Amino acid sequence: MTTLAILTAAGSGSRLGRDLPKALVELDGFPLVLHAARRLAASGVVDSIVVTAPDGLVAVMADLMADDPHVHVPVQVTDGGPTRQASVSAGLALAGPDDDVVLVHDAARPLVPPDLVRRVVGAVRAGHGAVVPGLPVTDTVKQVRPDGDAELVTGTPDRSMLRAVQTPQGFARDLLVRAHRTGAARAQAEHLAATDDAGLVEVLGEPVHIVPGDAAAFKITTERDLWLASLVLQETNA
C-alpha cells in the first residue's frame, strides 16, 4: 500500500502582498511549493504527490516539478478550487487504487522537516485514522465575544490543553473521503469551508490524534515570515 501527499498550492496569498500566487513566491531562489515538494519527497514515506494549482497555472506547476531532480516521486498537478476544502477534494479525486494513506500539506509551510512527515505517516499506519502535528501554545489565550466597540473576555482556556496545529495532516484514505463527502454539503459558501481537514473528521465524530509538531513547519503568511524562513535556511545550510 502507498502514501499520497496532496500539496495545496492554489491560494492567492493576498496577505503576502505579491502579484503572484503565494506558492510561486521564491524563497532563496526557489518557489515555496518546490521547497515543500522536496521535503515531502525526502521523507522516504511519500510515494506520490498531487499539487493543486491556482487557476491557469497547472502547466507552470507541472514544469517546476518535472524539472527538479530533488522531487523524485511521481507528481500530478490539477486545478485547485475556490476554497482549501475544494482543492483537497480535487487532489483526493486523483488518488490511486493503492493509496491507503493520504497526507494534506500546505505549500505555505515550505520548510516542513522530513522527520515530521515520517512521524505523521507512522502514526496513521499504527492505526490512528486521523493525525495532526501540533505544538504547545505558549501565549495565554482568551475567549471573547463582541461587546460594543470592543470585545468582552468570556474565559481563559488552560493552555496546557491547547495545541497549534500544522501540516501535513495524515489520514486513512477511506476516512478522509468520507469526511469530504460529509463536509461538502456545508461548504457551499467559502466562509463555511473547513480550514483544515481534521475539522471535517471531527464533524463525523471520529477521533483525531496529535503528534509532536516542529517549529520549522511554520506558515508563510507575511513578508516577515518569508524573511524568517530565509534565515532558517541559511542556518540549516551553514
Phi, psi and omega in degrees: 000159190229165180244127175256136173250124173265117183256106185278120185222024186264000183288154182281331181065038185299328181289345177279345174072029178253165180262022175216160182302147185304320184299339181262358175294137185274142173237111183051043172093357181227143180298149180306319183297327180287320175304313182295317180297320179300318183286326174297314180295322183292344182294333182079358181244002178255123184267335178201161183229139168244124178258129175263118190258156173297160182305127176082003185242020179300314182296321179297313180296319181297319179295320179303313183290319184293330185271356186258120183290343181279344176264086190258024174241157179300138181232131169247148177236134180224161176295135173279188180238184182288343177230163177301317181298320179294322179295317179296320178299320178296320178292321181297329180295342181262006179297141179277168184296336181265358181282097181263345175239135179234129172259146172238119184229143180268130175299339179288357173245073192285342187254026180302127180290139176305328178300323179293319177301315180296324181296318180293311181298318179300321180291322177294315182290343175280354175120000177270122186288335180219125185226132182231132173282143181210154178244145175302143177277125183264335178275152170290134183246137179245139168272139184222168169217155180300143179207084182068232182269011178223197176231145181257128177288128180248353179177162177232101181295153175289110187292343177293342180257011181249147177225139172269116189272154182232189169231159012282144169262139185242146185214149162294131188304314184298326179291318180294321177299315180296321180295320180289325177295321179288320183287338185299324184295329182260012181244030180294326176255146185301324184289349178261351182293141180297140179275346171210157185288331177300327177298324178292322177295322178298324178301326179287346184084012179271150182288146174237128182254150180253135168243160182301132176274197181214134181301333181290344182271030182288161185267136175274114179237322184237172177300325179297321177298320180295319177297317180296320179297322178296320177296319179298317179297318180297319179293321181295322184271355183291000000 
